[in-house]
Amino acid sequence: MNMKQDPARAYQSTDAYSGVMYADPHALITQMFDGAMTRIAQARGAIERKDVAAKGELISHAINIIGSLEACLDYEKGGDIARNLGGLYEYMILTLTRANMDDDRDRLDEVIRLLLDIKAAWTQIGEQKQAASAAQPAQKLSLQAG
């Protein structure tokens, strides 16, 4: 079915494209976490349905997303944190590969838990940056008034 025949699919595609085009870099990383977790959850369902082709495709997509997250790391500026995250992303990729080979839902769940933990920390960093940015104009105004 093409997009001309399925307006809902066309809308979803446009919505996803718009989200990427207008998102700040922090939000894009958050969307990548969400995308990887969605694909892994869908792969879990494919295992339960014994849909081997869908399982492989979904896990492969999740692996690609996690590989992209790893590629975003700045090892020079990020130091030990970037190296630790890089190792964790590599572990997730290996775990997803094994889950794909063995139809192992527990391994899929493990990767989702790891992604949730990293996403929570990433979200907290974003909130702290926003609070700091909001405080800067207020500080400038108080300095100018004084």
Secondary structure, DSSP 8 states (H G I E B T S, - for coil): --TTT-HHHHHHHHHHHHHHHH--HHHHHHHHHHHHHHHHHHHHHHHHHT-HHHHHHHHHHHHHHHHHHHHT--HHHHHHHHHHHHHHHHHHHHHHHHHHHHT-HHHHHHHHHHHHHHHHHHHHHHHHHHHHHHHHHHHHHHHHH-
